[in-house]
Amino acid sequence: MKEATLFKLCQMMALIFLCLLATAIYGQKKYIDTDSIIMMDGSNLYGKVSSVTDDKLTLDDGNAKMDFYPSQVYRVYQNSKGKIFAPSYIEKGLEKVKNSKPQMFRINKEKSGEIRFAELVQDGEIMVYYFKSSALAVGGGTSGALFGFTTTKYWCALKRSSGQIIELNDVVKDILGHDVKERAKNLSVLIKDEPKLLEQFLLERKYSYKLFLDYIKRYNEIVCANNLNEHTLSERLVY
C-alpha cells in the first residue's frame, strides 16, 4: 500500500516538474519572439511593434495599441523582424568635418533640431546606423522641368567616445571601387586604438561593407571584453 502511494506521489511530482518545465520553455520562447522596447526611464515594455517611422513607433501589448516617440524610447527590439532601432540625431544633424581627408562627419545637434528613430545594424562603442533620407529632386525633360522626391540610403558608423562618423556603404559609388578605399582608411582611424585588430585590417586586400561590419563587430567585442567602453546602456545617451 505504501509503495503504491509513493509511486503515485512520484508520478504527481514528475507531472508538476514537466508542467513547470513546459511553462519555462514557453515563457522563454515568448520573450524571444516578442518585440520589446526599453524606455528612457529604464522600464521595459513587451508586445508587437507594428510600425516604426522616423518620428513614432506603435506597440500592441495585447490589450491596446500605444504610440511612443524618440524622446521617450532608448531602444526598440523588433525581434519578429530581427531589427533594432534607436533615437538619433544622425538623420538630420549629419555634417561634414572641414578639412578632413578622407571625409569624416559629425553630428550637429543644433542643426538637427530633433531626434528620429534610425535602425541600428550594430550596437556598441562603434554604432552602425542605417537610415533613409528623402529630398525634392528637379530634373529636365522635353516638356520642361520635372519635380519629384528621391530617396538616398545611408550606412554610417559612429564612434561614441570621439563622435567621429564615417560612411560605410554607398551602393552606387562602390560599384567603381574608388570610394570603398576611402572608407577603409576612415575605418582604420576608428579602430586604431586596438592595434592588433588594426594590423589585421590593414592586411586585407579587398574591401566591402560586409568586411567593414565584421571588423566593427570584432572591435566592439574586444572593447566590451576589456571593459573599456565608458558608455553603458544604463546611461541611455542619444547620438
C-alpha positions in Angstrom: 0.0 0.0 0.0 2.8 2.4 0.9 4.7 1.6 -2.3 1.6 2.4 -4.4 1.1 5.7 -2.6 4.8 6.5 -3.1 4.6 5.6 -6.7 1.5 7.9 -7.2 3.3 10.7 -5.4 6.4 10.3 -7.7 4.1 10.4 -10.7 2.5 13.6 -9.4 5.9 15.2 -8.7 7.1 14.3 -12.2 3.9 15.8 -13.8 4.4 19.0 -11.9 8.0 19.2 -12.9 7.1 18.7 -16.6 4.4 21.4 -16.4 6.9 23.9 -14.8 9.5 23.0 -17.5 6.9 23.5 -20.3 5.9 26.8 -18.8 9.5 28.0 -18.5 10.3 26.9 -22.1 7.1 28.6 -23.4 7.9 31.8 -21.4 11.5 31.8 -22.8 10.2 31.4 -26.4 7.6 34.1 -25.8 10.2 36.6 -24.9 12.5 35.6 -27.7 9.7 36.0 -30.2 8.1 39.1 -28.6 9.1 42.6 -29.6 10.2 44.9 -26.7 11.2 48.5 -26.0 13.5 50.0 -23.4 12.2 53.3 -22.2 14.4 56.2 -21.2 13.4 55.6 -17.5 14.8 52.1 -17.7 11.4 50.3 -17.8 10.7 47.5 -20.4 7.5 47.0 -22.4 6.7 43.9 -24.4 4.3 43.2 -27.3 4.3 43.6 -31.0 5.9 46.6 -32.6 3.5 47.1 -35.6 5.3 50.0 -37.1 8.4 52.2 -36.7 8.7 55.5 -38.6 11.1 58.4 -38.2 9.1 60.1 -35.5 6.9 57.4 -34.0 6.5 53.7 -33.1 3.4 51.7 -32.3 3.4 48.9 -29.8 0.5 46.5 -29.3 0.8 44.8 -25.9 -2.3 42.6 -26.5 -4.7 44.9 -24.7 -4.1 48.2 -26.5 -2.0 50.0 -29.1 0.3 52.6 -27.8 2.4 55.2 -29.6 5.8 56.3 -28.4 8.2 58.9 -29.7 12.1 59.0 -30.0 12.5 61.2 -26.9 10.7 58.5 -24.8 12.5 55.4 -26.0 16.1 54.2 -25.7 16.0 51.0 -27.8 13.4 49.2 -29.9 13.9 45.4 -30.4 11.7 44.3 -33.2 12.6 40.6 -32.7 9.9 39.5 -35.2 11.9 41.2 -38.0 15.4 40.9 -36.4 15.8 44.7 -36.2 16.9 47.2 -33.6 16.1 50.9 -33.6 17.5 53.8 -31.6 16.7 57.5 -31.3 19.4 59.6 -33.0 20.3 63.0 -34.4 22.1 61.4 -37.3 19.5 61.7 -40.0 19.1 65.4 -39.8 22.2 66.5 -37.9 24.9 64.9 -40.0 27.5 67.4 -41.2 31.0 67.2 -42.8 34.1 67.9 -40.7 36.1 70.6 -42.5 39.4 69.7 -44.0 39.1 66.0 -43.1 40.7 63.7 -45.6 39.3 61.2 -46.2 35.9 62.9 -45.5 34.6 62.4 -41.9 31.3 63.6 -40.4 29.9 64.5 -37.0 26.5 65.3 -35.5 25.4 68.9 -35.1 22.5 68.7 -32.7 21.6 72.4 -33.2 21.4 71.8 -37.0 19.3 68.7 -36.4 16.8 70.2 -34.1 15.1 66.9 -33.4 15.8 63.2 -32.8 14.4 60.5 -35.0 14.4 56.7 -35.0 17.2 55.1 -37.0 17.9 51.4 -37.5 20.9 50.1 -35.6 22.8 47.5 -37.6 25.4 47.2 -34.8 25.4 48.5 -31.3 28.4 49.1 -29.1 31.3 51.5 -28.9 31.0 51.8 -32.7 27.4 52.1 -33.6 26.3 51.4 -37.2 23.2 53.2 -38.4 21.0 52.6 -41.4 18.6 55.3 -42.4 16.9 56.8 -45.5 16.5 60.5 -46.4 14.1 61.9 -49.0 14.5 65.2 -50.8 13.0 67.1 -53.6 14.6 66.3 -56.9 14.5 68.5 -60.0 15.2 67.2 -63.5 14.8 68.3 -67.0 12.6 66.8 -69.8 11.3 67.6 -73.2 8.2 69.1 -71.7 10.1 71.2 -69.2 11.3 70.8 -65.6 10.3 67.6 -63.7 9.8 67.5 -59.9 9.8 64.5 -57.6 11.2 63.0 -54.5 14.4 61.0 -54.4 15.4 58.7 -51.5 19.0 58.2 -50.5 20.1 55.3 -48.3 22.9 55.7 -45.7 25.0 53.3 -43.7 27.1 55.2 -41.2 29.4 54.2 -38.3 29.6 56.5 -35.2 32.3 56.1 -32.6 30.8 57.0 -29.2 33.9 58.2 -27.4 35.1 60.5 -30.2 31.9 61.4 -32.0 33.6 60.6 -35.3 31.3 59.4 -38.1 32.2 57.7 -41.3 30.1 56.5 -44.3 30.3 52.7 -44.5 28.5 51.9 -47.7 27.3 53.6 -50.9 25.7 51.1 -53.3 26.2 53.4 -56.3 29.7 54.8 -55.7 31.2 51.5 -54.5 30.4 49.8 -57.9 33.5 51.6 -59.2 35.5 50.7 -56.2 37.1 54.1 -55.6 35.2 55.3 -52.5 35.4 52.0 -50.8 39.1 52.5 -50.3 38.5 55.9 -48.7 36.0 54.2 -46.3 38.7 51.7 -45.4 41.1 54.5 -44.4 38.4 56.1 -42.3 37.5 52.8 -40.5 41.2 52.3 -39.7 41.1 55.6 -37.8 38.1 54.4 -35.8 39.7 51.1 -34.7 43.3 52.3 -34.3 43.1 52.1 -30.5 43.0 48.3 -31.0 46.5 47.8 -32.7 46.3 44.1 -33.3 42.9 44.3 -34.9 44.0 47.3 -37.0 47.1 45.3 -38.1 44.8 42.5 -39.4 42.6 45.0 -41.1 45.5 46.7 -42.9 46.4 43.3 -44.4 43.1 43.0 -46.2 43.2 43.4 -49.9 39.6 43.5 -50.9 37.2 45.8 -49.0 33.4 45.7 -48.8 30.6 46.8 -46.5 30.3 43.2 -45.2 34.0 43.2 -44.3 33.8 46.6 -42.5 30.8 45.4 -40.5 32.7 42.2 -39.5 35.7 44.3 -38.1 33.3 46.7 -36.3 31.7 43.7 -34.6 35.1 42.3 -33.6 36.2 45.7 -32.3 33.0 46.1 -30.2 33.6 42.6 -28.7 37.2 43.4 -27.8 36.2 46.7 -26.2 33.4 45.0 -24.3 35.6 42.2 -23.1 38.3 44.7 -21.9 35.6 46.8 -20.2 37.0 49.9 -21.9 33.6 51.2 -23.1 32.6 54.2 -20.8 29.2 54.4 -22.4 26.9 51.8 -20.9 23.2 51.0 -21.7 22.3 52.4 -18.2 23.4 55.9 -19.3 20.9 55.9 -22.2 22.7 58.5 -24.3 21.3 59.7 -27.6 23.8 60.3 -30.5 
